[in-house]
Amino acid sequence: MGSEMCIRDRPKICSFVYPENNSFRAVVDNSGFISLNMKHGVKLDIAANKAFRLKNSFQCSNMALSSCATQMALIHPKGRLLQYGSRIEIQAEDQVSVKNAKMYPKGISFTANNCALVYLVDEAGARSTTDQFHDLFAGDIADKLFEESCKKVDFASHNLNLNHLDASQYWRSEEGLDCWLVNGILIKQKKDGFVIIERQNGMEKFVFKTSPSNGKVRLESSFIHATASLGEESHLFIKSGNHRLHYLSLIHISEPTRP
């Protein structure tokens, strides 16, 4: 028993070497998930049940996908997104107000903290309604989603991740991308740090992308398409079925006219 605990308490570290002799480290620690530290401050955590969390520390973005692939979360300086089942909640904040929206299969409801009403837009048109929205800024929704997927980590799953790490693969593609295959999840990183994550769940493929250079992120599946970016083209865009939401928050301040 004592020797087993010592083995479990010691992090498993696996190092790969890039052709230019730059190394990256993948670790299975006591939390029970694989942590892959890539170039340009991008970090990917993978649970034994294939839930994952993708952090971009340079651009303050964080994304997560649950083990069952029915929930995903996005944190970005432009706004936040939480998808659970057939619902997608979006929250954004600017100098004017805090804005909330919720996508349903049949419509979109939305409001703001400076508005007394909640509105619904569907096939019948626009009208006031009643609805409730989560405060997506109350905590780190991506961390919470990933941690909920990791809650049932035990000694068996810890050993399973050790096996996944030992069986992981690394190669350099003809296009110069660094590629890994870890627990069935395909990871690619370009020279500028841009990362692409692909996870297959049955017939469904989920694609997450993040860029440490310009802050762009993208989530893609058959149910949702979401993008966000910073800079001059900063935006938050979500598409699900026939519904679209595009948030720009363009605030123009004019200088006072001089006599």
C-alpha positions, 0 to 999 in steps of 0.5 A: 500500500505504501509503495502504491501511494508513493507511485501515485504521488509522484507526477509522471513526466514525459518529454518530447524533443522538437527537431530544433531541440526545443522541448515540451513537457506533458505531465500526469499529476495528482489531479489525475489529468494529462497537462500538455504545455505547448509553445507561446503559453498555450496549455491543454489539460486532458482527462481520462474521459476525454474532457479537455481544457484549452488555456491561452495565457497570453490572450486570457482565453479559456475553453473546455469540453465535457466528457460527454461532449454535450457541454462546452464553455468559452471565456474570452475578453470579448465575452463568455459562452456556456453551452449545455444540451440544446441551450447556449448562453452568452454574456458580454460586458462593455461601458454601456451594460452587461448583456445576456442572451440565450439561444434555444432551438426555436428562438433567442431571448436577450436582455441587459442590466439596464433594461427592465424587460427580456425579449424573445425573437422567434418565427412569430417575431419579437416580443417580451417574455420571461427568462433567467440567465446565468451570471457567466462572470461569477466564476471561471466557467471553463475551469468549473466545467472541466473540473466537474468532468474530473471529479470521479478521478480515482487510482484506476483513472490515474493509471489510465492516464499514465498509459495514455501518456505513454502511448501518446505520439508526436510528429512534425508534419510536412507543413511544419506543424507540431502534432500530438495524438493523446488519448484519441485527441489530435493536437496541432500547433503552428510556428506562431503558436496557433493551436487546433484541437480535434476530438471525435465523439461518435460521428461528431467532431469537435474542433477548438482553435486558439491563437496566442498572437492575435487572440482569435478563438473558434469552437466548431461542431455540428450544433454550434459555431463560435468565434471571438477576436481582439483588436480592430476586428474584435467581435463575438459571433455565435451561430446555431442552426438558423440562429446567429448572434454577432456582438461588436461593442463599437463605441465611437467617441468624438472630440468636442468641436473646437471654435 
